[in-house]
Amino acid sequence: MSLKIHPDAITALKDFSLPEQIGFGSTISPVMMNCEYKDGKWGELEMVPYGPITLSPTCKVLHYAQEIFEGLKAYRVMGKGPFLFRHLENCKRFNHSAARMAIPELPEEIFMEAVEAITAYSADFIPRESGSSLYIRPFIIATEENLGIKPSEKFSFMVIASPSASYFASGSLKVLIERNAARAFTGGTGTAKTGGNYAASLLTSVKAVELGYMNTLWLDGENRKYIEEMSGMNFFAVVNDVLVTPKLTDTILAGITRDSLITLAKNLNIPLKEETINIDSLIESIKIGECTEAFACGTAAIITPVELLGEEDGTTYELKYPIGPISKSLKENLLAIQEGRMEGPMGWIKTIEPATY
Ligand SMILES: Cc1ncc(COP(=O)(O)O)c(C=O)c1O
């Protein structure tokens, strides 16, 4: 594959400078990648200036939510790198989501080239402080102009990127246990990274904020008994010095951070169990002091400690540590690997050569 570069993209890069406050997800790199699917095949990948896109009001993504996305990061702490972290795993999950949403598979080389090129061309804009990064957002939307409920025959694959500070400005989370609404059901779309799953979580997130919480803990759709995950993160706890996380089912998004932490825990000799976790048993073990730590993990959040779990009626269950020793050690190890300060397992990091223009 060779990347086509629109001349205006180079002008956009030369004219761009980072604002003083970058936040998370609000400062956007001045270029984006684009590749169109029509007549049964994906076309040429092109880098164009970042900007609004034109869609027909009848295009299917606007009505039937036929779309998927990914989220990954490139790090350039203290000028080293940029380093991409396990982006082949994001490519695999992207195509897993594509299959579930009746979107044609995107060739691996297009995904990888798009992600690597936006990192290379955004290299100058990646913040250098530990915890900051370039947050990269690949996505596919259904663009066919037709109101019939059937899979689109036209799609746009795009990649945008956002120079970003840490996701959670505050250090820890107060988490609402959602006992009524559910995020995913067996046979549904829970393992796909598709917008509808997130849209369905928003009502609870409004309720959570009104009640003084910052995030939601979802339980299984069938029984509302077993912990699944948070709205954009996986969940871990430490019970009797054992790291526990819900085992993957067809309703939980298989997080790449989750998978990385499982590997790191094994390397650090931290006892680990992937198992079904009953919410009421976990609450009991928090109350009697057996569960001492809990945290959320994901690309954006890295590891963010859970300070307390709580109910809609205001009852709360506080964890012993603001950030416990196991959470802290895993976070330090993961971030050191991602930022290129420590050697990680084979193939986790790819160094990208900054582009010259
Ligand atoms: C619903 C959900 N669960 C878990 C995660 C964590 O996945 P990852 O570690 O690959 O970012 C995410 C974020 O992508 C998510 O959206």
The ligand as a MOL file (V3000), in Angstrom:
LIG
                    3D

  0  0  0     0  0            999 V3000
M  V30 BEGIN CTAB
M  V30 COUNTS 16 16 0 0 0
M  V30 BEGIN ATOM
M  V30 1 C -16.8870 -0.8950 26.9060 0
M  V30 2 C -15.4080 -0.9230 27.0290 0
M  V30 3 N -14.8500 -1.8410 27.8290 0
M  V30 4 C -13.5080 -1.9230 27.9750 0
M  V30 5 C -12.6540 -1.0530 27.3110 0
M  V30 6 C -11.1860 -1.1860 27.4780 0
M  V30 7 O -10.5890 -1.6450 26.2920 0
M  V30 8 P -9.1000 -1.2640 25.9290 0
M  V30 9 O -8.2700 -1.6640 27.0820 0
M  V30 10 O -8.7890 -2.0640 24.7160 0
M  V30 11 O -9.0590 0.2000 25.6850 0
M  V30 12 C -13.2040 -0.0790 26.4710 0
M  V30 13 C -12.3310 0.8600 25.7590 0
M  V30 14 O -12.0010 0.6190 24.6270 0
M  V30 15 C -14.6000 -0.0180 26.3160 0
M  V30 16 O -15.1510 0.9070 25.5250 0
M  V30 END ATOM
M  V30 BEGIN BOND
M  V30 1 1 1 2
M  V30 2 1 2 3
M  V30 3 2 2 15
M  V30 4 2 3 4
M  V30 5 1 4 5
M  V30 6 1 5 6
M  V30 7 2 5 12
M  V30 8 1 6 7
M  V30 9 1 7 8
M  V30 10 2 8 9
M  V30 11 1 8 10
M  V30 12 1 8 11
M  V30 13 1 12 13
M  V30 14 1 12 15
M  V30 15 2 13 14
M  V30 16 1 15 16
M  V30 END BOND
M  V30 END CTAB
M  END
